[in-house]
Amino acid sequence: MRAFNKITTVLMAATLIFFAVFNASFAAGGPADGVKFPDVPKNHWAYSTIQWAVDNDVINGYPDGTFRPSQHVTEAEFLVMFIRAFEQLPNVTPMKHWADPAYKVAIDKNWPVRGVAFDSPARNTAVTRGTVAEIIAGASGVNFLGKDAIQYLLNTELSKGKTSATVEGYGEDDFLTRAEAVQFIKNVKDKGLSELKERPDLPTPKEEMPPAQKTIPQEIQKVATALEQYMEGKPAYEGYKVLASDNGVSVTKGTRTGIGYEIPDPRWPGGTTNINVWEASNSHIVNLAIELMIILGVPVDDADKFSVEIQQQAILGATSKVEFGNYKVTVRPHSTNVDILYIEIKK
């Protein structure tokens, strides 16, 4: 009996040493920064992301120098990568499993992990995208499970799904490869998750599910960014904010809107671009509207002169037309409100 116990103890020690070595290779060993993995060539779809993970100490390769990007990632491996992307793993003694530090974080933060016990088979089993969704939702500070967790990731754009940005297209029961896991984690960081939070004990009410975010067209985002840069550092625009939507841009201060811009309706070829000025008595807002015209490509000859003319039109209540290059600009004052102007631009 004593001999059997001695053999068992030796086997357990050998197992712990194996997992310790495996953990070192998985999280902190392998090739040094800048060294290429032979199984991740430059034309691999996740090459740059895997290099990002290495450079940021999220993960390194195995002792043989490989990364094994197509190998399924286990729950333990995913947790290690996920946590290391945000913070250092804690010290845990004694170590019964190489991923004990990661599971300590997960358990302390009440994340819905499967492998709670150190000897749970779930730790070393391929993790599904559904489980990953639940873990990331929990780390975001909400308690959603199953399809609700997936919907949360989609609505907050922490994931775009596997085949489409829908619950069905997310691939709840599919497994993640090591390359996909690294890409998933990078996407989550890039989309704004900055810290790992504790999951509430009680389920988050469904009415608190964030609404789906609309994708802002690139042309609108460029206009919004240009306006922000123009306004930056100018005291006259202190308190004003640039808001971008799927069909235009507006500049607001509190509940008051300064200007609004709508892109032409694509259903009407050669349509008119509209800029609405809601504070025509504010010369700075009128100047901002003219700057917006310039951003849109209208070659305004003399911005200061045109600004004065626009404000005069608002007072007189008369429509005026002017041409700048190939652009025809019509300024239409509101019939009763001298603070409102409509600027129509047609090329």
Secondary structure, 3 states (H helix, E strand, C coil): CHHHHHHHHHHHHHHHHHHHHHHHHHHHCCCCCCCCCCCCCCCCCCHHHHHHHHHCCCCCCCCCCCCCCCCECEHHHHHHHHHHCCCCCCCCCCCCCCCHHHHHHHHHCCCCCCCCCCCCHHHHCECEHHHHHHHHHHHCCCCCCHHHHHHHHHHCCCCCCCCCCCHHHHCCCCECEHHHHHHHHHHHHHCCCCCCCCCCCCCCCHHHCCCCCCCCCHHHHHHHHHHHHHHCCCHHHCCCEEEECCCEEEEEECCEEEEEEECCCCCCCCCCEEEEECCCCCHHHHHHHHHHHHHCCCCCCCHHHHHHHHHHHHHHCCCEEEEECCEEEEEEECCCCCCCEEEEEEC
